[in-house]
Structures are given as C-alpha cells and as structure tokens.
Amino acid sequence: MIDNLMYVMQTTTVEQLKNEIDKNTFVDKNLKDFNKGKEIIDNLLELNKQNVDDNVKNALMIYCMYKLKGGK
C-alpha cells in the first residue's frame, strides 16, 4: 500500500487529485469527519508557510508517524 501511495503522489496531477476529491459523496457523520480532517490538514499546511525551523517540522512529521502507528 505504501508503494502505491508513493506512486500516486509522484504521478498524479493536481487536477486528477481534485477530481478524486470531488467524487466523494460523504453525508452525515462522514461529511463532518471529512471536513474536520480537511481543516486540520489546512491548519498544518498553514504552519508550514510560517517561519518554522526545519528541526521542528521534522519532529512534527515524526510525531505524526508515531500517532499513525498507534502511539498514545
């Protein structure tokens, strides 16, 4: 799965990704969860635009991996 994800990240255009996003037909809780997730990602990307030290960015990426792997 990771190899496939990396392939998609490297080969898919922005327009293709937008089309995939537009295909989502979430309703109710799924729509709420999707929108909340988008907000979180947008806030994270906003942090990246600020003058944040690369060591902090790297530490945050490691923290994300830790959480995704089930860290408490």
C-alpha positions as CSV (number, residue, x, y, z in Angstrom):
1,M,0.0,0.0,0.0
2,I,2.8,2.5,0.8
3,D,4.4,1.8,-2.6
4,N,1.1,2.5,-4.3
5,L,0.6,5.7,-2.3
6,M,4.1,6.9,-3.2
7,Y,3.4,6.2,-6.9
8,V,0.1,8.1,-6.7
9,M,1.9,11.0,-5.0
10,Q,4.6,11.1,-7.7
11,T,2.5,10.7,-10.8
12,T,-0.9,12.2,-10.2
13,T,-1.6,15.8,-11.3
14,V,-3.4,18.3,-9.1
15,E,-6.3,18.2,-11.4
16,Q,-6.6,14.4,-11.1
17,L,-6.5,14.7,-7.3
18,K,-9.2,17.4,-7.3
19,N,-11.4,15.1,-9.5
20,E,-10.9,12.3,-6.9
21,I,-11.9,14.7,-4.1
22,D,-15.0,15.8,-6.0
23,K,-16.1,12.2,-6.4
24,N,-16.6,11.9,-2.6
25,T,-20.3,11.7,-1.7
26,F,-20.0,11.8,2.0
27,V,-23.1,12.6,4.1
28,D,-23.9,13.0,7.8
29,K,-21.0,11.9,10.1
30,N,-18.6,11.0,7.2
31,L,-19.1,14.5,5.7
32,K,-18.5,16.1,9.1
33,D,-15.4,14.0,9.7
34,F,-14.0,14.7,6.2
35,N,-14.5,18.5,6.6
36,K,-12.9,18.4,10.1
37,G,-9.9,16.5,8.7
38,K,-9.5,19.0,5.8
39,E,-9.5,21.8,8.4
40,I,-6.8,20.0,10.4
41,I,-4.7,19.5,7.3
42,D,-5.2,23.1,6.1
43,N,-4.0,24.3,9.6
44,L,-0.9,22.1,9.4
45,L,-0.1,23.4,5.9
46,E,-0.5,27.0,7.2
47,L,2.1,26.2,9.9
48,N,4.4,25.1,7.2
49,K,4.1,28.5,5.5
50,Q,5.3,30.2,8.6
51,N,8.9,30.6,9.5
52,V,9.2,27.3,11.4
53,D,12.6,25.7,11.9
54,D,13.2,22.6,9.8
55,N,14.0,20.6,13.0
56,V,10.6,21.4,14.3
57,K,9.0,20.4,11.0
58,N,10.9,17.1,11.1
59,A,9.9,16.5,14.7
60,L,6.2,17.1,13.8
61,M,6.4,14.6,10.9
62,I,7.9,12.0,13.2
63,Y,5.2,12.8,15.8
64,C,2.5,12.2,13.0
65,M,4.1,8.9,12.1
66,Y,4.1,7.9,15.8
67,K,0.4,8.8,16.2
68,L,-0.5,7.0,12.9
69,K,1.3,3.8,14.2
70,G,-0.8,3.9,17.4
71,G,1.3,6.0,19.8
72,K,-0.5,7.4,22.7
